[in-house]
C-alpha cells in the first residue's frame, strides 16, 4: 500500500493550480495498470469525473464510475481505481488538513454535503473555472468559493442535521424520477398526501431553493452527463433535458456552472 503526499494525483495533471491551502487539477488517465495498486493520500480530496469511465474499490464497495460522478475520499482512506478508459478525465480538488481545520469542516460533513451532489458539482465547476480562466485569481474570491463548496447555504432546519420528513423525501424522489414531466402542484400534493400549501410553505426550507430552481438544477445535472458521455448536439441535449430551446439551455447552464455548454464539452 502506498501513501501519496498531498497534491499528488495518480494520472497526468494537465492543469494544476494551488491556492489557499488547496490544489485543483485537471487530471487525465489512460488505463495504465499502475493505477490498480491500493493507495491512500495524506490529504482529503474531491473528484468529479468529466469523461470516460473506470472502476473503483472504496469504503468496502465496488463502483462503476461514469461521467458526472462526484466523490469524496478522506485523508488516509485506502482505495483503488482501475480499468480506466483512454478518455478518462477528472477535476481533482486536494484539501489540506490545515484548510479543513481553518474552515471548521470535517470529513463526515463533506460526505453529507456530497449527498446533494448536483450542487457540489456546480460549485466545483465554478471554482475550477475561476482558477483556470484567471491568471491572477483574487485570494478572497477563491476563499469565498471554497466556503460555498464546503459550507453551502443551509436553512436553520438543515443546520440541525434532521432528516427530511417522509412527504418531502417522497417528493424529492418523484422530482428526480420524473423531472422531464410537467408537474401540477395539486397532483403532487395528492400523491404525497399533503395539502398544496404545505409544499408551497416548506419547499424552500427543506430544499434550499424555489421549486423552479430545483427542477432547473436537476435538468442541468442531466445535461452535464449527456454533454460528456454522448455525441448529441447541444440542441438535442437542450430538448432532451426539457429546455424550451438552446438559448434558454445555454443561459441556464452558464448561470449554474459558470461554463457555456460548448466550453464545458472541451474540458
DRENDOFI-650164 format. One line per 4 residues: number of its first residue (from 1); for each residue z, x, y of C-alpha. Coordinates in nm, 3 decimals. Each point is the difference from the previous one (the first is absolute). Last residue first. Layout:
NUM> Z,X,Y  ...
END
This chain:
267> -2.076,-1.264,2.045  -0.354,-0.133,0.053  0.074,-0.361,-0.103  0.275,-0.011,0.263
263> -0.258,0.087,0.264  -0.227,-0.292,-0.095  0.297,-0.239,-0.006  0.105,0.103,0.353
259> 0.337,0.165,-0.024  0.342,-0.059,0.161  0.113,-0.194,-0.306  0.091,-0.349,0.129
255> -0.195,-0.016,0.327  -0.300,0.182,-0.144  -0.015,-0.236,-0.299  0.029,-0.304,0.228
251> -0.284,0.107,0.229  -0.227,0.101,-0.289  0.064,-0.325,-0.190  -0.064,-0.215,0.308
247> -0.325,0.186,0.065  -0.097,-0.019,-0.367  0.015,-0.379,-0.007  0.235,-0.290,-0.074
243> 0.236,0.216,-0.201  0.102,-0.116,-0.347  0.028,0.328,-0.185  -0.332,-0.040,-0.179
239> -0.167,-0.085,0.332  0.116,0.322,0.163  -0.071,0.198,-0.314  -0.360,-0.121,-0.007
235> -0.042,0.094,0.367  0.155,0.339,-0.066  -0.258,0.058,-0.270  0.123,0.006,-0.358
231> -0.004,0.341,-0.169  0.341,-0.054,-0.154  0.336,0.176,-0.042  0.065,0.128,0.351
227> -0.111,-0.289,0.220  0.110,-0.252,-0.263  0.351,0.148,-0.021  0.063,-0.005,0.374
223> -0.159,-0.347,0.028  0.268,-0.157,-0.219  0.267,0.149,0.230  -0.190,-0.136,0.301
219> 0.006,-0.350,-0.153  0.374,0.019,-0.072  0.056,0.118,0.357  -0.189,-0.302,0.139
215> 0.207,-0.235,-0.215  0.321,0.141,0.148  -0.142,-0.013,0.351  -0.089,-0.369,-0.041
211> 0.345,-0.093,-0.132  0.178,0.186,0.278  0.164,0.321,-0.101  0.334,0.148,-0.108
207> -0.030,-0.182,-0.337  0.344,-0.160,-0.042  0.085,-0.074,0.363  -0.361,-0.067,0.107
203> -0.031,-0.262,-0.280  0.334,-0.167,0.079  -0.077,-0.270,0.254  -0.353,-0.095,-0.099
199> 0.073,0.017,-0.372  0.311,-0.216,0.038  -0.186,-0.239,0.231  -0.252,-0.065,-0.277
195> 0.289,-0.139,-0.213  0.067,0.177,-0.328  -0.111,-0.050,-0.359  -0.211,0.314,-0.051
191> -0.319,-0.194,-0.078  0.078,-0.277,0.253  0.054,0.251,0.280  -0.328,0.173,-0.084
187> -0.186,-0.332,0.009  0.160,-0.091,0.333  -0.094,0.333,0.151  -0.361,-0.008,-0.116
183> -0.142,0.333,-0.115  -0.368,0.085,-0.022  -0.064,0.221,-0.305  -0.062,0.376,-0.002
179> 0.372,0.091,-0.007  0.053,-0.197,-0.320  0.206,0.246,-0.205  0.163,0.180,0.293
175> 0.078,-0.321,0.190  0.121,-0.178,-0.313  0.233,0.287,-0.095  0.150,0.011,0.350
171> 0.055,-0.377,-0.006  0.182,0.024,-0.332  0.221,0.277,0.137  0.066,-0.205,0.315
167> 0.100,-0.304,-0.209  0.233,0.208,-0.213  0.186,0.152,0.294  -0.105,0.356,0.076
163> 0.255,0.258,-0.107  0.264,0.132,0.238  -0.011,0.357,0.128  0.216,-0.088,0.306
159> -0.267,0.155,0.224  -0.240,-0.267,-0.120  0.204,-0.279,0.163  0.030,0.191,0.327
155> -0.378,0.026,0.006  -0.166,0.326,-0.089  -0.226,0.223,0.203  -0.106,0.297,-0.206
151> 0.242,0.290,-0.046  -0.185,0.255,-0.213  -0.355,-0.072,0.117  0.081,-0.117,0.353
147> 0.247,0.287,0.030  -0.273,0.240,-0.101  -0.229,-0.163,0.256  0.260,0.055,0.271
143> 0.034,0.365,-0.100  -0.375,0.055,0.027  -0.011,-0.159,0.345  0.298,0.209,0.114
139> -0.163,0.319,-0.127  -0.322,-0.065,0.198  -0.292,0.090,-0.225  -0.202,0.299,0.120
135> -0.335,0.004,-0.179  0.011,-0.377,-0.051  -0.225,-0.159,-0.259  0.183,0.123,-0.309
131> 0.356,-0.046,0.125  -0.040,-0.351,0.141  -0.228,-0.110,-0.285  0.253,0.118,-0.259
127> 0.273,-0.204,0.171  -0.225,-0.304,0.033  -0.084,0.025,-0.369  0.368,0.036,-0.089
123> 0.081,-0.311,0.206  -0.267,-0.207,-0.176  0.106,0.120,-0.343  0.367,-0.078,0.068
119> -0.094,-0.350,0.117  -0.201,-0.061,-0.319  0.268,0.140,-0.228  0.276,-0.244,0.082
115> 0.176,0.129,-0.311  -0.051,0.333,0.172  0.299,-0.074,0.222  0.225,-0.035,-0.303
111> -0.097,0.345,-0.128  0.059,0.138,0.350  0.351,-0.145,0.006  0.077,0.140,-0.344
107> -0.114,0.348,0.106  0.235,-0.010,0.297  -0.066,-0.020,0.373  0.237,0.101,0.282
103> -0.295,0.123,0.207  0.161,0.341,0.048  0.089,0.010,-0.369  -0.356,-0.088,-0.100
99> -0.135,0.270,0.231  0.236,0.266,-0.134  -0.091,-0.093,-0.356  -0.364,0.070,0.083
95> -0.256,-0.274,-0.041  -0.343,0.094,-0.139  -0.269,-0.262,0.067  -0.303,0.004,-0.227
91> -0.325,-0.183,0.080  -0.185,-0.003,-0.326  -0.342,0.080,-0.147  -0.150,-0.044,-0.346
87> -0.378,0.044,-0.007  -0.012,0.208,-0.319  0.208,-0.252,-0.193  0.352,0.115,-0.071
83> 0.103,-0.015,-0.364  0.349,0.131,0.072  0.312,-0.040,0.211  0.350,0.102,-0.111
79> 0.343,-0.085,0.134  0.351,0.141,0.023  0.198,-0.114,0.304  0.152,0.294,0.191
75> -0.051,-0.156,0.342  -0.079,-0.369,-0.026  -0.358,-0.111,-0.077  -0.130,-0.297,0.200
71> -0.318,-0.183,-0.092  -0.303,-0.168,0.154  -0.292,-0.144,-0.194  -0.305,-0.102,0.205
67> -0.253,0.169,-0.224  0.116,-0.010,-0.364  0.288,0.166,-0.186  0.042,-0.077,-0.369
63> 0.374,0.029,-0.054  0.224,0.115,-0.285  0.374,-0.057,0.023  0.315,0.213,-0.029
59> 0.043,0.021,0.377  -0.347,0.158,0.030  -0.281,0.088,-0.241  -0.332,-0.031,0.180
55> -0.361,-0.080,-0.076  -0.285,0.052,0.243  -0.251,-0.192,0.208  -0.254,0.066,0.273
51> 0.035,-0.032,0.374  0.270,-0.076,0.256  0.323,0.037,-0.196  0.299,-0.014,0.236
47> 0.277,0.249,-0.072  0.355,0.008,0.138  0.213,0.310,-0.049  0.353,0.126,-0.054
43> 0.058,0.371,0.032  0.080,0.266,-0.259  -0.285,-0.125,-0.215  -0.009,-0.069,-0.373
39> -0.219,0.103,-0.289  -0.125,-0.098,-0.344  -0.334,0.165,-0.069  -0.319,-0.208,0.003
35> -0.132,0.129,0.333  -0.106,0.322,-0.169  -0.256,-0.202,-0.194  -0.230,-0.014,0.304
31> -0.114,-0.359,0.058  -0.154,0.071,0.341  0.264,-0.084,0.258  -0.023,-0.033,0.380
27> 0.290,0.012,0.246  0.010,-0.133,0.356  0.330,0.135,0.126  0.297,-0.114,0.207
23> 0.291,0.239,0.042  0.344,-0.102,0.122  0.286,0.142,0.201  -0.129,-0.098,0.344
19> -0.352,0.134,-0.051  -0.211,0.151,-0.273  -0.373,-0.068,-0.030  -0.221,0.040,-0.307
15> -0.366,-0.069,-0.062  -0.207,0.073,-0.308  0.306,0.072,-0.213  -0.133,0.082,-0.344
11> 0.211,-0.122,-0.288  0.369,0.023,-0.083  0.188,-0.068,0.321  0.225,0.264,0.155
7> 0.170,-0.117,0.322  0.346,0.066,-0.144  0.035,0.248,-0.283  -0.126,-0.084,-0.348
3> 0.244,-0.016,-0.289  -0.181,0.064,-0.330  0.096,-0.129,-0.345
END
